[in-house]
Amino acid sequence: MQVLGVIQRNFVSNDKEDFLLLFNGFVRPHLEYCVSVWSPYLRKDIDCLEKVQRRATKLVRGLKHKPYEERLKLLGITSLQNSRVRGDLLKVFRIVKGFDI
């Protein structure tokens, strides 16, 4: 939330391109740090991480009053839960195919 606050205070123009550049560069790495080792399974941990992304997507001009799923679709990003599932599936595929030993 602190990084998100810095972005909100220091950047006036929050169009889609600027937001994606800042979000993918500064916020998303913090949310995905060590997910392969620590994959949250408690609902409160998942909600805490997802809350940051929910708040971040509201910073984009014109998307504040749209539902969360629609904001994700318009921005072209996935929810953190879906990203973790995709990462788990890729890891299993690499192990089964023998690419990751």
C-alpha positions as CSV (number, residue, x, y, z in Angstrom):
1,M,0.0,0.0,0.0
2,Q,2.9,2.4,0.6
3,V,4.3,2.1,-2.9
4,L,0.7,2.6,-4.2
5,G,0.4,5.7,-2.1
6,V,3.7,7.1,-3.5
7,I,2.4,6.6,-7.0
8,Q,-0.9,8.2,-6.2
9,R,0.7,11.3,-4.6
10,N,3.4,11.8,-7.2
11,F,1.7,11.1,-10.6
12,V,-1.1,13.3,-11.7
13,S,-2.0,11.6,-15.0
14,N,-3.3,8.2,-14.4
15,D,-4.3,6.9,-17.9
16,K,-4.1,3.2,-18.7
17,E,-0.6,3.2,-20.2
18,D,1.0,5.1,-17.4
19,F,-0.8,3.1,-14.8
20,L,0.3,-0.3,-16.3
21,L,3.9,0.9,-16.5
22,L,4.0,2.0,-12.9
23,F,1.9,-0.9,-11.5
24,N,3.9,-3.6,-13.3
25,G,7.2,-1.9,-12.4
26,F,6.7,-1.0,-8.8
27,V,3.6,-2.6,-7.2
28,R,3.2,-6.0,-8.9
29,P,6.7,-7.3,-8.0
30,H,6.0,-6.7,-4.3
31,L,2.7,-8.6,-4.6
32,E,4.3,-11.6,-6.4
33,Y,7.6,-11.7,-4.4
34,C,8.4,-15.4,-3.4
35,V,4.9,-16.6,-4.4
36,S,6.5,-19.9,-5.6
37,V,7.7,-20.5,-2.1
38,W,5.0,-18.8,-0.1
39,S,1.7,-19.3,-1.9
40,P,-1.0,-17.9,0.4
41,Y,-3.7,-20.4,1.0
42,L,-5.5,-18.6,3.9
43,R,-8.4,-16.5,2.8
44,K,-7.2,-13.5,4.8
45,D,-3.8,-13.6,3.2
46,I,-5.3,-13.8,-0.3
47,D,-7.7,-11.0,0.4
48,C,-5.0,-8.8,1.8
49,L,-2.9,-9.1,-1.4
50,E,-5.9,-8.8,-3.7
51,K,-7.0,-5.7,-1.8
52,V,-3.9,-3.9,-2.9
53,Q,-4.6,-4.7,-6.5
54,R,-8.3,-3.7,-6.1
55,R,-7.2,-0.3,-4.8
56,A,-4.6,0.1,-7.5
57,T,-7.0,-0.4,-10.3
58,K,-9.2,2.3,-9.0
59,L,-6.5,4.9,-9.6
60,V,-7.0,4.7,-13.4
61,R,-9.1,7.6,-14.6
62,G,-12.6,6.4,-15.5
63,L,-12.5,3.0,-13.9
64,K,-13.2,3.9,-10.3
65,H,-16.8,3.0,-10.2
66,K,-16.6,-0.2,-12.3
67,P,-16.6,-3.7,-10.8
68,Y,-13.2,-5.2,-10.0
69,E,-13.4,-7.9,-12.7
70,E,-14.3,-5.4,-15.4
71,R,-11.4,-3.2,-14.3
72,L,-9.0,-6.1,-14.7
73,K,-10.4,-7.0,-18.1
74,L,-10.1,-3.4,-19.3
75,L,-6.5,-3.1,-18.1
76,G,-5.6,-6.5,-19.5
77,I,-4.2,-7.9,-16.2
78,T,-5.2,-11.0,-14.2
79,S,-6.1,-11.4,-10.6
80,L,-3.3,-12.5,-8.3
81,Q,-5.1,-15.7,-7.5
82,N,-5.2,-16.6,-11.2
83,S,-1.6,-15.7,-11.6
84,R,-0.6,-18.1,-8.8
85,V,-2.7,-20.9,-10.3
86,R,-1.1,-20.4,-13.7
87,G,2.4,-20.4,-12.1
88,D,1.6,-23.6,-10.3
89,L,0.4,-25.3,-13.5
90,L,3.5,-24.2,-15.4
91,K,5.7,-25.6,-12.6
92,V,3.9,-29.0,-12.7
93,F,4.2,-29.1,-16.5
94,R,7.9,-28.5,-16.3
95,I,8.3,-31.2,-13.7
96,V,6.2,-33.7,-15.6
97,K,8.0,-33.1,-18.9
98,G,11.4,-33.3,-17.2
99,F,12.5,-29.7,-17.9
100,D,12.8,-28.8,-14.2
101,I,14.8,-31.3,-12.2
